[in-house]
Amino acid sequence: MTDAPRYADCPVIEVDVLVDAPPAAVWELVSDPGLPARFSQELKGARWVGGAGGPAPGHRFEGSNEHPVIGAWTSHCTVVECEPGRVFSFTVGDLDGVQPSSAWKYTLTAEGAGTRVRQSMRLGPGRSHLSTVIEAMPDREVELVAGRMRDLRQSMSDNLSGVKALAEAGAARA
């Protein structure tokens, strides 16, 4: 028996950083779904669709992604929670009643003169590209999930480092 997560466990990653800028300045960055593309090896860009011009519950956007093993794909995302200056969250792949393949969330908390930014993501419960790989190699599920979670954690850390740098540079100019 192992304590390592399996896909069906819907494992969660959370990373955080303290940013020396107010929540409003950080909000402008984290509520832009295309911003992480500046710091990601996988996300290449994102755009609002369906007439949406910005973040609000129910608004949708598409992300352009590319991975050396999987290739290129488009992710279909829906904003599920949006409280300006506090929370921005969305799910991936939850169109037409299909369970999301992942859920992503930014939580902003004022801390002193700055903002604590937490980015979290939950893998599953819906199908993803990882599901297909696991089905092809079921004996390696734990290893595959651990590797994907490790890659996502690094990407999230890179993203928050970028958000911190941009927010602090903007705060310095203000």
C-alpha positions, 0 to 999 in steps of 0.5 A: 500500500502506498500513500502516494496520490493517484489520479482518483484522489484528486491531488492538490498543490498549493504554493504561495508568495508574499508580494510587496504590493497591495491586493488591488495591484496583484489582482490585476495580474492574477485575474488575467488568464493569459499572464502565466504564459509569460512564465510557463513552459506549457501555457502559450496564451489565453483569451476570453471567449463567448463575449467575455471581456474579463473575469466574472463567474461563468465567463469562459476563456481558452488556453493554448498549451503545448507539452513535449510529450503530449503535443499542443491542445486547447483548454476550455476554462470557466471562471467559477469564483471571482471576488476582485482583490480576493479570489479568482478561480476557474475550472478546466474542461467543465463544458457541457456537464463534463467534470473538470479535469482540474480546478485552479485558484488564486487567493489574495490576503492582505498581509502587512503592507503587502499581499499573500498570494496563494495559487492552488490547483486540484487535479481531476476528477474529470479526464485529462491528457494524464488520464490517457497516459495512465490508462496506457501505463497503469502500473506507473500511475503513482510515478506519472501523477507524482511527475505531473504534480512536480512539474505543475508545482514548478510552473506555479512557483515560476508563475508566482515569482513572475507575479511578484516581480511585476507587482513589485515593479508596478508598486515601485513606479506608483 
